[in-house]
Each structure stands twice: as structure tokens, then as C-alpha cells.
């Protein structure tokens, strides 16, 4: 049986312990900060490894499919627990199975249980230390160009030596020994004694200049490559655009012939609101009062105005937590000021004019400021009362997460199993799923997809919105122990949610400068093709007035070219490897990771020889991004700079000749007031 609640709470308290080795969770959950490895400061939720019939024979992929179950050496544990909140009530056995496989014993202190995978220099931290200590190349200029320069100087030196030797022999005024000595001196002077020091000084000067600009270089040997870059690849969200997403609206699910009008998030149907409130990976830690996690999940929860308690794994209608915290702080501020004023009045008499002399303990607020604070408290109390009244009118009282299947880049979706408690006292179990419209559409039950499904999400994406599809199904209490495939099949459509993302005000200027200097500029993103195209047009990666073609996979295998916009899936051009360069001159070409896989399968590896004709790569997995960069380097001879921000870009940043990683926390800088 699980340990007492007090012990579990103590184990789940705030921690900042460093993980000593690479290990996989086999019981419980943890919240980990992986900034030391990925640069991503948003805490990551980890849960225990699950094994079903399909995955039993597959190897463990620490950096791929099973990353959400793996704790890496050098990362910091912010909280850990062997349970996901209260384990009592109906379905307790299913919840127990969801936090640990059968036969895995509970921990004595209520913490999580892990199995060690790698230690020492074989761990992730050890590999990083080895790279820092031993794997960096010598800090010097480009060796190949230096050899070319020395070879040219050697030719002149040999010619000069031959001339000196021949003329000296003709004159006869020098001995042969003296002439040969002069020739040796001429040849050896080709390599200046200070050349190695000068080249190293050039790199070090560049490093200091970068440091003054706030750019820290971890691999100095890449500095000389930066001067020969001819291709620049950008991620979209958090790089060309802000990572602060603005909730735009919800298109509620309906089987009518036309799509319902888009409504604000607060007016979402209960089915859509339950999916948004109960299908996410948000976490809270004691050192941060607010929830942390994926910006799109934070924006969605704020938009539907629900509150989520991570310790209980429960969401409830009404965003009252922030208002209650604000009221508490303001009331305390007024109370402290009043107490300070009373103490100051009691300790010192007034002068003849009735004015109290100033003391260090005098009140910090003027009468006008106290009145303004009191008015703000009154307004906040009214808002809080209205919010509680609205929450009480909702049919759903709470949503408790029982099991979670984390977001997968390959599947383009995530899912949870929850208990939905109604105001009338009833409870039901639901499977909630959200993800890309393409992925969710394939999982809907027969007859559950409305006629306007495709047209609506394409229309939203063409306007630059980031679109998610929501779906659910009613299940039995034992669904918490179901395999992922069983959770995510036979779904009912709940609606679309759309978010706007501001484009940085300087993105167009930076891209324009790169294009003017004859650099190839490409977008490499995991977002939808139409959303990526909208931003690519705004920043001039795709030329205005030039039509766009999208490489799409055919249902029976193979690929073809279709119009990127307009909703027409008919073939514009059949796909042929030899025609890619010609089409690239006439159209702006786009592709997705799935389409490239299909093209490779049907037309062979020769497709990778023409990756330089594309302007936008969308729906790309982390491995797909690295593959594109590798193809540009090895098959097109390109020198590539990759600019990204998130943990999903780490592989691409390492593969590129120069990787430029933007620090987390600056996602909303340099944005205009208009939504992008």
C-alpha cells in the first residue's frame, strides 16, 4: 500500500537535487528542470515507463520515444512522488496500475522509484563533460584555407629560391653552401613564426566580441565557420515569432452542415472545456506560484478560465486562484501599513502644529495610495464573486487526471484519462485527446467528423493561427490502465481551438538582410504547413506573389505536388526527382516530415539531393530537422546556421555548422502590438 499522505507530501516537497545518473522511472512521477542539458528552462513532467504488447519488444529510446520516462544525469529534480494525488475512491486499482507496473514495490519515503541506466562518463552529463574537456577542436582559424595560403606562398618561395640559386651559380661570387643556405632560409620563411598565435588570437577576439553582445560560445572552433555560412534555417515559434500565445477562439463541435461561429474561449462548450482543462502536462513547483509548462497549454487553461491543482491532478471551473492570491497580498499590504502607522503614532508625540515627525517606521503609503489600494481590493472582490458565480453555474464540478500519455512529435497528439465529476454528484470516466487536426481526424469514430472539418481548420491555419483539434470518448473506470492506442480510438469531435502568435518586429528585417547578402533562408518548424506559410510570407522567406506548392503523401503510397492554400488536394504536378529544381524556380516549395519519408520510400535517397529547393519544412520531428540539415551539408555542400529556441531543436543545433540557441524567457521580446 502507498505510504501515509504526510510522508508522500514530504517526499513531494520542493527539491533541488541533482540526478546522479541516467535512469528510467518505474514508479511514480517527477518534475525535472533539464536546462543544464537542453537550455529549456520550463520544468518537464516525467512519469513511469509503461509497457504494452506493442512496445514490449522495442528497445528503450532514451532520447526519443521514452524521453518522458527518463531522468538524465545533471538535471535537477524539483519534485517527486510515487502517486499522482489521492488514490482513494472508485478506480483506485486502475490508478495504482497507472503509477506502477504490477510487482513494483512502493518506496519507503513516498518518492519515485527509478532503474539506473548509465553512470559516470557514459551518462548524459558525462558525455557533455567529455565533449567540453576532450572533444573540442583546437582554437584556430580554418585549417584548409590556411594550407591553401601556405601552399601559394610555398610556390613563390620555390620560384625565388630557384632564381637565387641559378643567378648565384652564374655569378660565382658565392659558394654553393652559402647559396643553399639562402634558399633554405627563403623556403622556411613561408610559415611565419607568429602565424599559429595570430590565428588563435583572431578567434579569441571574435569570442570576446560575441561575449560583449551577450552571446556565449560553447565550441570556439565553430567561429571560423560562421564567416562561410550560406544557408540559414529558422525555427518558427519562439524564434521568428513570440512563444507567448494569445487565445483567439473556439469552434465548438457540431454535426451540422456548416461550422458554428467562432466564440471566445470562455464560451467553449463543456466538452471542449473539459478537454482543454484535463488534457495537458502543466506542473507547479513550490518556488513558483504559477503553473509552468507548454505556453499553448497555459494559454488554453487561462482562456477557458479554469484552475488546475497539480498536487491533486484536478481542474475546476473558475480561475479564482490568481485573484485570491492577489487579494491576499493587497490585504496584507494594507494591514501592514495600518499596523506601521499605529505603531508610529503610539511611539512619538505630535509637535505644536500637530504634525508627526518623520521616522524610519512611518507608513509607506499616502492616504491617496491607501484609497487606491482599497478600491482595487473592492473591484477584485466583485470580480472574484462573479467568477465563483459563473463557476457554480457550470455543469461540471471538477476533472481529475488518472493517467497521462504525453505529447509525441511522431504522433502529433497527447491524451489523458480523467474522471469528470458533475454538479449533481455523478461521475464518469473520459478519454481526452488533443493534437493536430490531421492526427485527430484519423482517430474520430465513423460519423463523428463533421463535413466542415477540413475546410475550417485549413481556413484558420491560412490566417496564421495555431490550431488544435479536441476529441473525447466516454470510457469505463478501468481505462486508466488501457494502452495508448485503446485510449485514442473511436473518438467524438469536441471542436477546434485557435491561438495567435505575434511575429517579432525585427524578424522581417533580419531575414531581409540575409536575403540581400545572398544567403538562403529556410523555415524549419514543427507547426502546421499553412501556419508556417503565413509567417514565412510575413518575414519574406516566401516571396510575395509567387505561388506555393506543398509536397503531400498519396493514400496509396508515393507523393505529389498540391496547392498549399485553397483547400484543393488535386495534383498540380506529379512528383519527379529531376523536376524539383525546375519547380523550385517557379514556385515556393514546402514539405512535411511525413511527405519526405513517403518520397524517400517511393523514389529513393536521391530526393535528399534536392533539399535546397524547399523554403518551408513543416510538421518536422526533431530527428527530421537534423536529417534536413545533414542532407544540406553532405549532399548540397552547404554551410548551415540553425537558429532555434526549444528542446526540440537541440539535435538540429548540434548538427548545423553553427547553432544559435535563443535563451528561454525572452520569447515575447521584440514583438509588435498586433497579433501575428
KAVEN-V271758 format. One record per helix or strand of 2 or more residues. SS is the DSSP state (alpha for helix, beta for strand). FROM is the first residue (numbers start at 1). LEN is the number of residues. If there is no record, write none. Layout:
BEGIN
[[SS	FROM	LEN] [SS	FROM	LEN]]
END
This chain:
BEGIN
[[alpha	5	7] [beta	17	2] [beta	22	6] [beta	29	5] [alpha	35	4] [beta	44	4] [alpha	67	3] [beta	70	2] [beta	76	6] [alpha	92	8] [beta	113	6] [alpha	120	3] [alpha	124	12] [alpha	143	29] [alpha	176	13] [alpha	195	18] [alpha	220	7] [beta	231	4] [beta	241	12] [alpha	265	3] [alpha	270	9] [beta	283	3] [beta	288	5] [alpha	295	10] [beta	306	4] [beta	314	4] [alpha	321	27] [alpha	367	26] [beta	396	13] [beta	413	10] [beta	427	9] [alpha	437	5] [alpha	453	10] [beta	466	10] [alpha	477	5] [alpha	484	4] [beta	491	14] [alpha	507	10] [beta	520	5] [alpha	529	10] [beta	548	6] [beta	559	5] [beta	573	2] [alpha	577	10] [beta	588	5] [alpha	593	11] [alpha	605	9] [beta	614	5] [alpha	622	15] [beta	640	5] [alpha	647	9] [beta	658	4]]
END
